[in-house]
Every structure is written in C-alpha cells, then in structure tokens.
Amino acid sequence: MTQPEEQCVLAVDVGGTTIKGAVVGDDGRLRHSLVVPSQADDDPVKAVRSLCRRLRDDALALGVAPAAIGVVTPGLVDEVEGVVRYAANLRFRNVPLRALIGDDLELPVAVGHDARAAGVAEAVGGAARGLDNFLLLPLGTGIAAAVVVHGVPVSGATASAGEVGHIPVYPGGEPCTCGQRGCLEVYASAGGLARRYNRAGGTSGLDSRAIADAVATDPVARTVWDDATRALGTALATLTLTIDPARIVLGGGLADAGALFFDPVRDALRAALAWRTPPPVLRSAFGAQAAQVGAAVLARREAGLPVPDGWGAPEQVPSAD
C-alpha cells in the first residue's frame, strides 16, 4: 500500500457533552471533522479512544498521513506526563491518555488542557495574536481560563491554574457542584445560566442561546442574564488586578450573543476598576473551535512541524476596537 504524501495532524477536544475531532492539514484548514457524545458510553475513556482511531482511519482514507495527534480535556491535566489527573464532568481520574492513545495509534501524542490550548490558538492566529500577556475564558459547560504570561500559558504548581469558574463572585450564593457557594460557574457558564433560568420558573428546556434571545421579553431571562454578566465582570476585575492582561478574550456560547453580552460585561468590569482603565474585552476569533485548533498546534509541535505566526487563522479576526 502506497503511503500518503501529504501530512496532517489530528486534533481532539474532549468536552463534557461532546468529543470533537478533526483532521487538520499543513495549511491549518480542517479537512474532516467528527463529533460524538462524550457521555453515550459508560466509559468516556473508551469513547475518546474510539474517536481517535476513527479519526486516524478517516485521515488515511482521505489520502493524508497523520504526523501526530493532540488531545485536550478540561480538569487537572499533567501535560508533561500526558495524564488527566481529574475531570469531574468526564469522570476522569488519573487517566494516562498519552500512553493509551499512543498505543492505539502508534503516533506522537500531545495531551493538554482545553482552555490553555484555546489560548495557544488565539495567540498563534486569533484575537490575542502578537500578545505576550492575555486572558482567554471559554464559557461553556464550565469556565476555565488560559492565563498567558510572557508568552507562556501558566499551568501552576498543581496544574490547576485558570480554574476561575470557582472564584466566589457571590459569597454565600447558590451551591456549586464543587462544594462551594456562589461560584462564577454557577452564574456565568452556559450550563449554569440554563439551570438558574429553569429553577427560577423560566420556560422549560431553553439553553443559553435561547435565553439570550428571550432577554428583551422574558423577565426571568433578563434577571439571570444580568446576574451572569455582572458576575463575569466582577471576576474579570479580580483577574485584571492580579494578572494585568493586555487583553481579555471571551469565547463559548454566551459570547455568540454579541453586544447583548459584551456591553454589560465591559460595564461591570469598568465599574469594578475605579482607578485604572480596563483592558479591551474581545470575542474569541475561533469561537467553539479554539480548543480544537489549539490541539492541532500542540500536535504539530509534538511532531516537530512548524507553526508559523497566523497558522490556522480564520478569515475574520476580531479587532481591539
């Protein structure tokens, strides 16, 4: 059998709801993608391994040779050892992903944290391109942050840097699954917003996108939306005073609401920073694909392939205006 001449990398983003996989060409463009539920099987690790094998086979069927694979997950990720120490939504505890997937695919494997990988993508070709100090917060099922300082995503002493979803923004507030009360994630994550709306008597079954659409006419939607944007602005003020980022980048489903979301978040941030100018707050250039693009960058680096400035950049990159 003739070996394919063109190379690619495989990129996998493991989320609490879905696992997204992609075949990414040398030019940074997606050649093929797969999405499967992450909770459809009693063993989420098995689901990840199965998708990785399918992705490898699909790449070969397309006539491109995988040089490496990047897999990113939420939780506490030991990127050096390639082990997911703990990811509550995935029921992962001390899962040696690098070893397992490496054995399955016989390819170099990069394992990373999803938010930090998204930050890598935004730094290479997105809304933080050219910046050495910035924050990225993808607002999904949970909330974590990529904290980039002097061009390096910070992982921290225990690989748990950036778990900002558990900043207590409303002390004594509503309970969080982590055991604390008043966490940012309870109020400003997509999942938290939907749960609060339903508990407050809102229309059954609405997700964060539908709640955003209802803000103008639904008082319950307006209340939970205001709580979310105020909580996020307050948390961003704390992070700004701690990290002093040049820019804050927000992604995930809530960011898709545009000005309805960004205007009150910026107002809350400005109000909490009485003595200094807040950093610009921009929408992620890659949106829901940021972690997957970051996984592709990690895979290319693992394979020793170049990652030029702007690699994988979307056609439209948000400006700082």
N, C-alpha and C positions, 0 to 999 in steps of 0.2 A: 504493500500500500504506500503510495506517494505521500510524503509529509507535506502539509500545507506550508506555503512560503510566507504568507502574511502572519504577523504576530498580533496577539491581543492580550488583554488581561481580563480576568473575571472579577466582578465586584458584587458583594452580597451585603445587604443591610438587613439585619435581623431586628424586627420591631415587636412590640407587644401584641400587635394584631396580625401583621403580615410579615413575610420574608420576601424581600425584593432582590432579584438577581439580574445581572446584566453582563453582556459580552461587550467590551469596550475596545475599539480599535486604536491603532497607533496615533490617530489624529484626535483622540479624545471623544469621538462620537459613539453613541450606543448603536451596536449592530443588531442586538437582540435583547429581549428582556423577558423575565418570568416573575410572576407574583403568586405566592401560595399562602394560605393561612398558617400562622405560627402556632396556633392552638388546636389545629384539627386532629393532631395525633396526641396520644397520651405521653409521648416522649418528644418534646420540642427539639432535643438534640438530634434525634433521628430525622426530623423534618428538615433541619438545616443541612445535614449531611446528604440527604436525598436530593435536595435542590442543587447543591454544589455539584453532585455527579451529573445531574441532568444538564446543568449549565455547561459543564466541560464537554459533554457529548454533543450538545447543540452547537457549540463553537466549532468543533471538528466537522460537523455536518455542514456548517457554513463555509468551510474551507480556510479557517483561521486557526493558528496554533496558540493555545494558552501558554503564556510565559510564567504566570503566577496568578494567585487568587488573593483578594483582600476581603476579609470578613469583619464586619463591625457590629457591635451589640451595645445595648445600654448596660448600666450597672457598674460594678467594680471590675475593671479589666486590667490584668497584668500584661501589658503589651510586650514586655521583654520575654516573658515565658510563654506568651500566647495562651493564657488561661483566663477564663471568665470566673473570677472569684465568687461573685454573687450578682444575680439579676433577678429581682423578685418577680417581675411580670412574666419572665420566661421560665421560672423555676430552675434556673441555672445555679449551681453551687460547685465551684472548683472543677469546671468543665475544661479539659485540655483541648480546646478547639484546634490549635495549630497542629498538634500531633494527630488528632483524629482525621482532620481533613487532608493533611499531608499524606497519611497512609492511604486514604481513599483515592486521591487524585494523583499522587506522586508528582506534585508541583510545589514550588516555594509558596508558603502561606504567610500572609501578614494578618495579624489579629489586632483590632483596635477598638477604641470607644467611639460610639456613633457620633456624639456631639463633637468630640475632638477631631474626628475625621471630617465632619462637616466644616469645621473651622479651617482645616487644611485646604479643602476645596475652595472655600471663599477667599482664602489668602492667595491661592495659585491663580484662580481665574474668575473670582466673583466680586462681591461687594466690599471685601477687605483687601483687594489686590493692592500690593505695594505698601501695606501697613505692617509694622512690626508689633504693634500693641493694639489689641482689639478684643471685643467680646462677641461671641455668637451664641444666641439662645434659640434652639429649635423648640417650638411649643407644640408638642404632640401629646401622646398618651400621658407622658410625664414631662418634666422640664429639667434639662441639664444644660450646662454652658461649656463652650470651648473658651478657655482663658488663654490667650496668646500673649506672651510677654517676651520682648526682644526676639520675635520671630519664632518662638518655640511654644507649642501647646503644653501647658503645665498640667502634669498628672498628679503631683503632690506626693507626700510621704507614703500614703497608703493607697495610691491610685484612685482616690475619691475626690480629687479637686473638680470643682464645677458642678457638684450636686446641689445647685441653687434652688431646685424645686422644694427643698426642705428648709429654706430660710423662713422663719416665722414672721410673716407680714402682718398677721392679726393675732397677737398673743391672746391665748385663751379662746381662740376661734374654733371653727369646725374641726373635727378629728380627721387626721390623715392616716393612711394605711401604714405609715412608718411608726405610728405610736405617739407622734406629737400632735399638737393642735395649731391651727392657723397657718399651716404651711402654704407657701406660694402655689404649689402644685394643686392644692385643693381648690383654689380660686381661679387660677390663670392658665392651667393646662386645658387642652381641648376636652379631654375626658372629664376633668373636674368641673368645667363650665357646664357641660351637659348634665352631670349628676346633680349639681346645685339647682339647675333650672327645673329638672324633673321633681326634685324634692320640694321645691317651692310652689309646686302646683302648676307648672307650665304644661304645654301640650305634650302629650306622651310621644316619645320616640325621636324628638328633634336632636340632631347633632349640632356641633358648634357652628357649622356653616349656616344651617337653618335658623339657629338662634340669632346669628348676626343679621340675617335677612329680616328677622321679626322685631329688631330693636326699636324701630320707629313706631310700631303699632301695639306692641305687647309689653305692658308694664313689668312683668316678671323678667322678660328677656332684657329689658333696659336695666333693671336692678342688678342682675348677675353680671351683665356686661360692664357696668360701671364699677362693680366690685373687682372684676378681673383686671381692668385697665389701671385702676388705682393701685391695686396690689402689685402689679408688674412695675409700674412707675416707681413705687416705693422701693422695691427690691433693686431696681436698676440704679437708684440713687445710692444705696448702700454699696453696690458693686463699683460704681463710679468713684466714690470716695476712697474705696480700698485699692482699686487697680489703676485708676486714672487712664481708661482706654481712650484711644484716639477716635474710636467709632464703636457703636453698638449695632450689631446686625441681628434682626429677628426673623425667624422662619417658622414653618409649620402652618397648620390650617388657619389659626387665628389671624396670621399676617396677611392671608388672602383677602381679608375684609378691607384692606387699604386704609383710607383716611379715617373711616369709622373706628378703626383700631389704633392706628398710629397717632392721630391727633390727641386723643385723651391720654395715651401713654406718655407722649412727649410733654404734655401739660403737667401730668403728675410728676414726672422726673424733674421738670424745671421748678415746680413749686417746692420740691424737697431739697433743692440745691440753691439756697438763698444767696450764697456768697460767690458762686462760681458759674460759669457758662457750662451747660450740659454738653456732652459730646453729641455729634449727629447720630440719629437713630434711623437706620435704613432697613429696607426689606432685603432678605436673602436673594441673591441672584439665582441660585439653584433651586430654591424652594424645597419641596419634599424630596428632591433628588440629591440634596447636598451630601448626605452621609454616604450615599452610593458612589458619587463622584469621588469623595474622599477615599473610599475603599479602593477605588481604581488607582488613585495616586499612590496609596500605600503599597498596592500590588506592584506597580511599576518600579517603585523604589526597591522593593524586596527583590525584584528580578534584575536590578541593576540597569533598568531602562531610564532614559532621560525624561524629566518632567519640566519642559520649558515654561517660562512665565506665560500665563494665559492658556495653558493646556486645558482643554475641555470647556472653555468659557462659553456660556450661552450667548446668543446674538445680542440680547439686551442686558446690560449690566447696570444696576441702579447707580445713579449719581449721588454725590454727597449733598446736593442742593436740598 
